[in-house]
Amino acid sequence: MPNRLEDDVRNAFERANDGTGSPDELLSAVRILVRDLKREGSPPEKVIVTVKQVCGLPMITFAGDTDAAADSTQAKQISDMMVRAAIDEYYSAPKFHTNPV
């Protein structure tokens, strides 16, 4: 059963692809979902699979997909950006929030 964070990513992905949303909105939603999954103990490969599944992306890569010039559509660029953001967020150092004194 999808949760609210997954719904946020799915909706932001759809809006980014149809031009009614911004890439920044999508990246923010992806980062929040990734942090949540990581906090729950999900390994990086499961996080990437979850992000791809939420957005209906294929789980496998075909030979032509490895050539960046092979598909330069906006949808492919948004998908690639989203997966890169998920990986970057997973491996980024934790952000600590301090309380003002």
Backbone as a chain_set.jsonl record, in Angstrom:
{"seq": "MPNRLEDDVRNAFERANDGTGSPDELLSAVRILVRDLKREGSPPEKVIVTVKQVCGLPMITFAGDTDAAADSTQAKQISDMMVRAAIDEYYSAPKFHTNPV", "coords": {"N": [[0.85, -1.179, 0.0], [0.716, 2.118, -0.963], [2.375, 4.9, 0.565], [2.047, 8.234, 1.986], [4.373, 9.724, 1.364], [5.341, 8.368, -0.87], [3.215, 8.832, -2.59], [3.502, 11.601, -2.835], [5.92, 11.77, -4.277], [5.215, 10.406, -6.631], [3.132, 12.063, -7.63], [4.549, 14.489, -7.939], [6.388, 13.691, -9.855], [4.725, 13.13, -12.045], [3.68, 15.713, -12.47], [6.041, 17.118, -13.064], [6.725, 15.927, -15.471], [4.555, 16.572, -17.103], [4.716, 19.249, -17.241], [3.459, 20.919, -15.429], [4.557, 21.06, -12.975], [7.586, 21.568, -11.057], [11.063, 20.648, -11.526], [12.486, 20.974, -9.155], [10.558, 20.629, -7.164], [10.013, 17.91, -7.506], [12.556, 16.79, -6.939], [12.83, 17.511, -4.26], [10.723, 16.034, -3.087], [11.607, 13.435, -3.687], [14.001, 13.338, -2.222], [13.051, 13.54, 0.414], [11.545, 11.159, 0.614], [13.62, 9.273, 0.216], [15.262, 9.765, 2.469], [13.487, 8.93, 4.463], [13.133, 6.193, 3.827], [15.771, 5.302, 4.14], [16.157, 5.832, 6.857], [14.452, 3.92, 7.852], [15.977, 1.725, 7.421], [16.319, 0.642, 4.894], [18.208, -0.808, 2.264], [20.446, 0.677, -0.217], [19.908, -0.238, -2.879], [17.273, -1.146, -2.7], [15.972, 1.217, -2.133], [16.325, 2.652, -4.53], [14.917, 0.983, -6.294], [12.354, 1.229, -5.182], [11.83, 3.991, -5.593], [11.858, 4.059, -8.397], [9.727, 2.283, -8.959], [7.556, 3.626, -7.808], [7.237, 5.687, -9.583], [6.675, 4.373, -11.896], [8.749, 3.53, -13.545], [10.985, 1.585, -15.658], [12.572, -1.379, -14.393], [14.846, -2.515, -15.372], [17.798, -1.974, -17.341], [18.37, -1.305, -20.683], [20.657, -1.923, -23.405], [20.731, 0.334, -25.133], [19.888, 2.279, -23.381], [22.066, 3.024, -21.925], [23.477, 4.839, -23.316], [23.714, 8.144, -23.2], [22.968, 9.915, -25.161], [21.126, 8.556, -26.591], [18.46, 8.751, -25.804], [17.036, 11.624, -25.383], [14.778, 12.765, -24.397], [12.466, 14.814, -22.538], [11.169, 13.404, -20.492], [12.928, 11.246, -20.028], [15.2, 12.632, -19.192], [14.23, 13.795, -16.833], [13.655, 11.475, -15.364], [16.249, 10.346, -15.12], [17.506, 12.387, -13.655], [16.051, 12.252, -11.294], [16.678, 9.671, -10.309], [19.447, 9.966, -9.944], [19.387, 11.94, -7.95], [18.213, 10.491, -5.883], [20.209, 8.593, -5.32], [22.346, 10.304, -4.624], [21.231, 11.55, -2.358], [20.892, 9.377, -0.645], [23.512, 8.664, -0.029], [24.529, 10.968, 1.056], [25.915, 13.002, 3.681], [24.461, 12.931, 6.941], [22.112, 15.443, 7.843], [22.3, 17.656, 10.389], [20.241, 19.257, 12.683], [20.373, 22.038, 14.673], [19.307, 23.415, 17.74], [18.424, 26.787, 18.283], [20.25, 28.892, 20.51]], "CA": [[0.0, 0.0, 0.0], [1.548, 3.32, -1.035], [2.221, 5.852, 1.661], [1.937, 9.631, 1.576], [5.618, 10.176, 0.74], [5.366, 7.788, -2.213], [2.23, 9.593, -3.374], [4.095, 12.91, -3.125], [6.898, 11.585, -5.354], [4.469, 10.049, -7.854], [2.444, 13.261, -8.114], [5.554, 15.459, -8.389], [6.952, 13.142, -11.096], [3.731, 13.358, -13.105], [3.618, 17.153, -12.749], [7.289, 17.523, -13.726], [6.686, 15.431, -16.848], [3.54, 17.235, -17.937], [5.012, 20.674, -17.293], [2.731, 21.715, -14.44], [5.354, 21.081, -11.757], [8.993, 21.897, -11.269], [12.028, 19.618, -11.133], [12.85, 21.162, -7.746], [9.497, 20.0, -6.367], [10.245, 16.469, -7.604], [13.774, 16.441, -6.206], [12.534, 17.64, -2.834], [9.902, 14.88, -2.702], [12.47, 12.247, -3.749], [14.942, 13.375, -1.088], [12.308, 13.241, 1.644], [11.248, 9.723, 0.59], [14.875, 8.537, 0.397], [15.65, 9.874, 3.884], [12.571, 8.096, 5.236], [13.465, 4.786, 3.572], [17.08, 5.038, 4.748], [15.934, 5.811, 8.307], [13.82, 2.626, 8.14], [16.968, 0.672, 7.234], [16.316, 0.097, 3.534], [19.495, -0.7, 1.566], [20.361, 1.603, -1.355], [19.269, -0.822, -4.065], [15.822, -1.178, -2.463], [15.51, 2.602, -2.233], [16.246, 2.988, -5.956], [13.797, 0.214, -6.854], [11.116, 1.848, -4.697], [11.635, 5.266, -6.295], [11.498, 3.745, -9.784], [8.386, 1.687, -8.982], [6.582, 4.669, -7.484], [7.04, 6.513, -10.785], [6.371, 3.534, -13.046], [9.912, 3.409, -14.419], [11.439, 0.202, -15.828], [13.563, -1.825, -13.42], [16.049, -2.972, -16.054], [18.387, -1.056, -18.307], [18.712, -1.916, -21.958], [21.923, -1.413, -23.94], [20.532, 1.683, -25.653], [19.659, 3.213, -22.279], [23.33, 3.446, -21.332], [23.984, 5.931, -24.136], [22.952, 9.335, -22.812], [22.453, 10.588, -26.353], [20.118, 7.707, -27.229], [17.124, 9.231, -25.453], [17.187, 12.931, -24.748], [13.455, 13.317, -24.139], [12.312, 15.436, -21.23], [10.814, 12.36, -19.524], [14.152, 10.501, -19.706], [16.052, 13.531, -18.412], [13.64, 13.91, -15.498], [13.857, 10.181, -14.707], [17.665, 10.237, -14.766], [17.757, 13.366, -12.603], [15.414, 11.754, -10.088], [17.46, 8.537, -9.809], [20.708, 10.529, -9.43], [19.086, 12.618, -6.685], [17.976, 9.451, -4.878], [21.518, 8.042, -4.956], [23.082, 11.355, -3.91], [20.627, 11.753, -1.037], [21.141, 8.198, 0.184], [24.905, 8.646, 0.416], [24.955, 12.251, 1.618], [26.084, 13.021, 5.13], [23.223, 13.354, 7.605], [21.997, 16.869, 8.144], [21.925, 17.84, 11.781], [19.587, 20.526, 12.983], [20.641, 22.447, 16.047], [18.345, 24.362, 18.296], [19.055, 28.075, 18.604], [20.516, 29.091, 21.94]], "C": [[0.895, 1.241, 0.0], [1.315, 4.229, 0.168], [2.218, 7.28, 1.114], [3.193, 10.12, 0.875], [5.753, 9.626, -0.676], [4.383, 8.517, -3.123], [2.783, 10.964, -3.761], [5.084, 12.817, -4.282], [6.182, 11.301, -6.668], [3.798, 11.283, -8.462], [3.43, 14.303, -8.642], [6.191, 15.004, -9.698], [6.002, 13.395, -12.263], [3.667, 14.84, -13.479], [4.878, 17.637, -13.464], [7.276, 17.099, -15.19], [5.652, 16.138, -17.709], [3.693, 18.756, -17.946], [4.272, 21.535, -16.296], [3.468, 21.806, -13.108], [6.799, 21.38, -12.091], [9.886, 20.718, -10.9], [12.42, 19.746, -9.664], [11.826, 20.53, -6.81], [9.697, 18.486, -6.349], [11.462, 16.066, -6.787], [13.568, 16.529, -4.706], [11.738, 16.434, -2.339], [10.732, 13.601, -2.692], [13.396, 12.216, -2.544], [14.252, 13.038, 0.228], [11.993, 11.751, 1.721], [12.51, 8.909, 0.849], [15.323, 8.594, 1.852], [14.782, 8.979, 4.759], [12.91, 6.615, 5.065], [14.799, 4.413, 4.215], [16.942, 4.935, 6.263], [15.291, 4.487, 8.735], [14.772, 1.454, 7.935], [16.992, 0.044, 5.852], [17.696, 0.255, 2.906], [19.34, 0.155, 0.306], [19.662, 1.022, -2.577], [17.747, -0.896, -3.909], [15.226, 0.227, -2.576], [15.339, 2.987, -3.701], [15.083, 2.256, -6.614], [12.474, 0.842, -6.437], [10.823, 3.141, -5.447], [11.204, 5.009, -7.732], [10.075, 3.183, -9.871], [7.309, 2.732, -8.736], [6.236, 5.481, -8.731], [6.768, 5.695, -12.035], [7.516, 3.4, -14.027], [10.338, 1.95, -14.542], [12.543, -0.13, -14.826], [14.874, -2.236, -14.076], [16.519, -1.916, -17.043], [18.738, -1.835, -19.556], [19.971, -1.257, -22.495], [21.784, 0.02, -24.44], [20.346, 2.717, -24.565], [20.957, 3.726, -21.673], [23.976, 4.571, -22.118], [23.13, 7.166, -23.865], [22.338, 10.036, -24.01], [21.318, 9.807, -27.007], [18.703, 8.207, -26.962], [17.268, 10.547, -24.703], [15.835, 13.59, -24.496], [13.404, 13.917, -22.737], [12.006, 14.382, -20.167], [12.051, 11.58, -19.088], [15.071, 11.367, -18.853], [15.536, 13.681, -16.986], [13.845, 12.617, -14.714], [15.297, 10.023, -14.245], [18.014, 11.166, -13.608], [17.219, 12.855, -11.261], [16.222, 10.602, -9.478], [18.8, 9.029, -9.258], [20.486, 11.208, -8.078], [18.864, 11.605, -5.566], [19.305, 8.871, -4.392], [22.314, 9.065, -4.149], [22.545, 11.544, -2.494], [20.935, 10.582, -0.116], [22.548, 8.252, 0.778], [25.393, 9.972, 0.99], [25.079, 12.137, 3.131], [24.782, 13.476, 5.771], [23.262, 14.842, 7.93], [21.499, 17.017, 9.578], [21.316, 19.222, 11.956], [19.868, 20.854, 14.443], [19.581, 23.438, 16.485], [19.058, 25.667, 18.602], [19.187, 28.239, 20.11], [19.854, 30.341, 22.425]], "O": [[1.743, 1.39, 0.88], [0.211, 4.311, 0.707], [2.37, 7.492, -0.089], [3.101, 10.856, -0.107], [6.22, 10.323, -1.577], [4.684, 8.786, -4.285], [2.562, 11.434, -4.876], [5.094, 13.675, -5.165], [6.509, 11.891, -7.699], [3.89, 11.515, -9.667], [3.18, 14.929, -9.672], [6.502, 15.829, -10.557], [6.425, 13.823, -13.337], [3.607, 15.184, -14.66], [4.798, 18.471, -14.367], [7.762, 17.83, -16.053], [5.847, 16.289, -18.915], [2.906, 19.463, -18.574], [4.427, 22.756, -16.301], [3.053, 22.545, -12.215], [7.185, 21.438, -13.258], [9.52, 19.89, -10.067], [12.662, 18.74, -8.998], [12.188, 19.961, -5.781], [9.566, 17.851, -5.302], [11.406, 15.102, -6.024], [14.085, 15.697, -3.96], [12.046, 15.876, -1.286], [10.584, 12.773, -1.794], [13.557, 11.172, -1.913], [14.814, 12.327, 1.061], [12.155, 11.139, 2.777], [12.477, 7.952, 1.623], [15.724, 7.574, 2.413], [15.278, 8.344, 5.69], [12.968, 5.871, 6.044], [14.936, 3.325, 4.772], [17.539, 4.056, 6.884], [15.546, 3.99, 9.832], [14.424, 0.313, 8.239], [17.628, -0.993, 5.66], [18.297, 1.325, 2.997], [18.225, 0.338, -0.183], [18.9, 1.724, -3.243], [17.016, -0.725, -4.885], [14.106, 0.395, -3.06], [14.326, 3.579, -4.075], [14.345, 2.845, -7.403], [11.567, 0.973, -7.258], [9.695, 3.363, -5.888], [10.289, 5.663, -8.234], [9.309, 3.565, -10.755], [6.266, 2.719, -9.39], [5.095, 5.907, -8.912], [6.641, 6.256, -13.124], [7.29, 3.179, -15.217], [10.086, 1.155, -13.636], [13.344, 0.73, -14.46], [15.906, -2.298, -13.407], [15.743, -1.083, -17.513], [19.338, -2.907, -19.482], [20.315, -0.149, -22.084], [22.662, 0.843, -24.179], [20.61, 3.9, -24.78], [20.959, 4.746, -20.984], [24.923, 5.195, -21.64], [21.963, 7.222, -24.254], [21.297, 10.683, -23.886], [20.624, 10.331, -27.879], [17.837, 8.09, -27.829], [17.589, 10.561, -23.514], [15.743, 14.814, -24.392], [14.202, 13.568, -21.867], [12.529, 14.46, -19.055], [12.208, 11.284, -17.903], [15.66, 10.878, -17.888], [16.322, 13.693, -16.038], [14.174, 12.658, -13.528], [15.546, 9.615, -13.111], [18.734, 10.777, -12.688], [17.864, 13.013, -10.225], [16.425, 10.563, -8.264], [19.243, 8.557, -8.212], [21.302, 11.066, -7.168], [19.279, 11.832, -4.429], [19.501, 8.681, -3.192], [22.888, 8.733, -3.112], [23.317, 11.68, -1.545], [21.21, 10.779, 1.067], [22.747, 7.923, 1.948], [26.557, 10.085, 1.373], [24.442, 11.298, 3.769], [24.073, 14.312, 5.21], [24.309, 15.406, 8.246], [20.411, 16.557, 9.923], [21.823, 20.217, 11.438], [19.625, 20.039, 15.334], [19.039, 24.196, 15.68], [20.173, 25.66, 19.124], [18.341, 27.781, 20.879], [19.963, 30.68, 23.603]]}, "num_chains": 1, "name": "protein.A"}
